[in-house]
Amino acid sequence: MSAATTVRASLEVDLEPSDAFSVLVEELAAGLARRGIRFEPGEQGRVTEGEAEVGRVVAWTPGELVALEWRPADWRPDEATRMELRFEPGDGGTRVTLEHSGWERLIEDPGELAGWFAAEVVAPLLEAAAPRRLGDWVTDRGARRPSGAQARSTYGDPVYHYPNFRVILAELALTADDVLLEVGCGGGALLRDALASGCRAAAVDHSPDMVRLARETNREAVAAGRLEVREASADRLPFADETFTCAAMTAVLGFLPDPVAALAEIRRVLHPGGRLVVLGSDPEVKGTMAAPEPFASRLRFYDDDELARLGRDAGYASVRAVRRSLEPFAREAGVPEAHLELFAGEGPRFLLARKG
Ligand SMILES: C[S@@+](CC[C@H](N)C(=O)[O-])C[C@H]1O[C@@H](n2cnc3c(N)ncnc32)[C@H](O)[C@@H]1O
């Protein structure tokens, strides 16, 4: 084939070009990082995969254009393609266009080129637009591994979670002698309230965005050495045995693929006699505003017996599944009047456990 082959994708979006540019650059860097590719944005920016430099920025005009010289094949280091990301104003928004040209030199046979395009470009695009992958993305984005500006805003001030936080703090009754662990800390709002007791704390979350936000929310405590926030998974805590006097986990349990492993890991890092409070994942909320689709079909739910069994199977000496009313806490936590009724009734389950 003699004509230049260009792969092209575009999106019309209701954002100013400068805003579209910021979102695209941030999300592209984060999305590539999840795939093991590092994108350093900016005029001198580059893209690396392991040791190999894959792309080098050759034009960088914020709000208008990013162009990269791209080397897709490290076994053919002289072959460079050109990648452009253009931002063009139109109809009150922006047309974002990705163009990647020069493919005909890398995959010369037209049938092979068509095969690569179908299997490696179009198929992932269609998968992204099919229910399983889209539902996973929406679930991760909003709750299971939150990321992006909207999630940062939600978890920086999670008004609807404050009643749960109040119950947890009431159960833990923290003092300045406590060393608290929070697992799945989101934006760090519970930590902020917990630290008011004078305790010290550490927290983990597997979302890099949430780790950054939790550190920002509690920057003074971090600077004072009273709080450490680490990117880690609930079932592999980066702490020594018997580090903490108590632990909390809220709005996380239902997302865990192996909750017993995570609870056992928390037990490992608790002092003997250490106490644990975990917000349950109640079957009754499946499909309601508290656990709508597509989250609902990706969450695990536990009734009283199942919740208590998780604690026992994880090796805790004393285990109770209890109900705690959120109503008294909802009003004082600033839940809007119109939504107070969501917090009426006997309230959600909590697992209260103690290490032997
Ligand atoms: C629904 S958010 C709740 C955040 C916070 N606890 C709150 O109540 O506002 C769930 C959080 O748990 C984190 N998470 C989920 N599974 C996790 C895991 N296996 N290890 C560490 N963090 C996890 C997510 O990244 C997210 O920040």
The ligand as a Gaussian input file, in Angstrom:
#p B3LYP/6-31G(d) Opt

LIG

0 1
 C      -16.762000       3.505000      48.157000
 S      -15.136000       4.054000      48.457000
 C      -15.235000       4.489000      50.184000
 C      -14.180000       5.445000      50.608000
 C      -14.232000       5.854000      52.077000
 N      -13.997000       4.736000      52.956000
 C      -15.586000       6.469000      52.377000
 O      -16.411000       5.831000      53.030000
 O      -15.808000       7.607000      51.925000
 C      -14.226000       2.531000      48.528000
 C      -12.747000       2.779000      48.700000
 O      -12.094000       1.550000      48.971000
 C      -10.953000       1.449000      48.154000
 N      -10.725000       0.016000      47.934000
 C      -11.566000      -0.873000      47.377000
 N      -11.015000      -2.103000      47.364000
 C       -9.787000      -1.977000      47.927000
 C       -8.732000      -2.885000      48.183000
 N       -8.839000      -4.179000      47.861000
 N       -7.620000      -2.420000      48.765000
 C       -7.490000      -1.111000      49.091000
 N       -8.454000      -0.186000      48.861000
 C       -9.593000      -0.623000      48.290000
 C      -11.317000       2.200000      46.890000
 O      -10.189000       2.589000      46.147000
 C      -12.110000       3.355000      47.452000
 O      -11.309000       4.451000      47.781000

